[in-house]
Amino acid sequence: MVSASTLTFLRKLSRNNNREWFNAHKDEYLAAKADVEQLAMQLVAGVREFDGSIGELEPKECMFRIYRDARFSHDKSPYKTNLGVVVQRGGKKSPYACYYAHVEPGGCFLSGGVYMPEPSTLKALRRSIDVNSEEFLEIVAEKNFKKYFSALADENKLVKVPLGFDKNSPVAEYLKLKDFYVMRGVPDEELCGKSYVKQTLQAFKALKPLNDFFNAAMEEAEVS
């Protein structure tokens, strides 16, 4: 579970997103960070029980800095107003499929898969989905997977099937995707509830076959 005080800090930060306020409330930030670091350790330990490929991970390998890079953004707010935990082989900068828990007041969610893959990775994922279409469709239609994640997100989806792929393929709509991830909203009260970690790990376990499929595609591409 995540402490309600962590969400309280993030709410206050969203209303006071400036360096003066942040520096004056640094202790609250450090407490929130420590709270989510504890969550990271619990999730890493839990995921490792069913997905040993993640290896040994420290909280710092699973969490992003709260400081925003606003150099190329119209929004010059210096801080992110969320915290999160990403669990994946090789840590947060790895290209491999991940399990992700997002902490943000009124916007908490669970996610996983592959987000914003490099062009070569995107090509490998599409090729694997196309060649192994039956296996892929079985994974995304599996009862336990559907219990937690209704479908892959279709943000930034292409209008047409990419060149080189059959527009009549049974996975044509998936081949149009530019990202391959799922999301599940989490109410704030669930995030702060005693069963949050258990429920999150159950959702992540249901996601594992999809992550395995994507990781296998990337591993094959590395060898070829």
N, C-alpha and C positions, 0 to 999 in steps of 0.2 A: 504494500500500500504506500501511497504518497501522503505526506502530512498536509492537512488543510492549510497550514501556515505557508507552505510552498506556493499554493495557488493564490493565497492572499498577497504574498510578495509580488508575484507576477502580475496580479491585477493592479497593484499600486505602481509597479514599474511601467505598465502600459499607459498610466495617466501622468507619469512623471519621467518620461524617457529623456533624461538629460544627465550629464556627468555630475553636476552638483548634487542632485538628489541621490543618484546611485552611490556616490562616494560617502554621503551621509548615512546611507543605509547598507553599507558594505557587509556588516555583520549578518543582516537578514539574507543577503544574497549568498553568503558563505554557508549559512544554515540550509538554505534551499538547495544549493549545490551538493552539500553533503547528503541531504535527504535523497536526491536523485542518484547520487553515487551508490548509496546503499541499495536502491532499486536495481541499478546496473549489476551489482554483484549477485543479487538474487536471480535476476533474469539470465545472466551468463551461466550460473550454476545449474539453473533449471533447464535451459536449452541444451547444455552439454550432455544432459542425461539421455536425450533422444537424438541429438545431432552432434556427435563428437568431432565433426569436421571443423567446428569453430575454434577448437584448440583452447589455449590459455589466453584469457583477455583481462586486462586491467580496466577499471572504470575510465581512465583517461583515454583509452583506445575506443571507448564506446560513446563518448559524449563530445559535443561540439562546443566551442567557445561561445559565450553569450554576447561577445562583442561583434557587431555587424561590420561588414566591409561595405561602406556607403559611398565609395569613390565613384561608382558608375550608376548610382541610384538617385532618383529624385527625392526619395525619402532619406533624409540625413539623420534619422534617429540613430543614436550610437549603439543601442542594445536590442537584442532579440527579446521578445516577450514570451518566450517558451523555452522549455528544456526538453531533452529527449535522450533516449537510449537506443543505440543501434548495435545489434549483435550480428557479427558476420565474420567469416574466416578472413584473417589478415587485418581486422580492425576497420575503423570507419572510412579509411581511404581506399579500401579494397574494392575491386569491381564485382566481386561475387555477390550473390543474392543474400539479402539480409532479413532480419526480424527487427521491427522498429516500434518503439512505444513513445508516443508524443504527449508531452505534458503542457497544457495551455488552458487556462480558465475558459470554459465554454467551448473548447475546441480540441479536447483530448481524443486521441484515436490510436489504433494499432494498425500497422502496415507491414509490408514486406514484399520481397521480390527484387526487381532490378529497376532502378530509377535513373533516367538520363544516361543510358549506356553510350560508350564511345561508338563511332560508326562501325568499326570492325566487330565489336561485340553485338551491336544491334543486328548486323547481318547474320552473325552466327546464331543468334536466338531465333530469328525468323526462319532460317534454314532448318534448324532443328524442329521447330513447330511444324513446318511444312512436311518434312520427311517423316516425322514421328507423330503425325496428326492424330492417329487413333489413341496413342498413349496420352498425348496432351489433353485431348478432349475428355478422356476418362478421369484425368486428374482434376480438371476444373468442374467436372460434374459430380465428383465423389460426394457422398452425403455429408460426411463430417466437414469437408472443405466448405460446402454450401451453407452449413450451419453457421459458420463464422464470417465467411466472405462471399457475398452474392455473385460478384463478377470482377474481372480485372478492370481497372480504371481506364477510361477511354479519352483522357485528356490529351489534346494535341493529336488526335487520331487523323490519319491521312484520309482523303476523300476516295482515293483509288488504291487498289492493291499495287504494291511496288513492282517495278519492272523485274522480270525474271521469275515471277510467281504466277500461278494460274488463278485468274479471277473467279473461277468456279470451284476453287478448292474448298473443302469442308471447314477449313480454318481461315478462310479469306479475311474475315473481319478481324481476326487476331493479327494477321500479317500487316494490317494497316496501322497497328499500334507503334508508337515510338518509345513508349515505356511499358514495362511489364510488372505492374505492382497492384496490390490489393489494399483496401482500406476498410476499417470497421470503427465506427464512432464509439466513444466511451463517455458516458455521463460523468460529470465531476464526482458525484457521490460514489460511483463505482470505483473510480480511481483511488478515492480515499477510504474505500472499504477494505475489510480484512481479507476478502477473497480475491482481491485484484490480481495479485501475482499468480495465484492458482489459475484463474480464468484466462489471464494473458498467456500463460504457458500452454494451456489447452488449445487456445487459438493458434499459437505458434506451431504447435505439434501438427495441427491440421494443415498448416501452410508448408510443412517440410517437404512433402512430395513435389510441390511446385518448385520450391527452391532447389531441390535435388535435380530436377529436370533442367533448370536454367544453368546450374553449375556444371552439369555434365556437358552441356552444349559449349560452355566456355572452355572447359578442359579439353574437349575434342578439338576445338579451334586452335588452341595453343599448340597441340601436338601436330596438327596438319600443316 
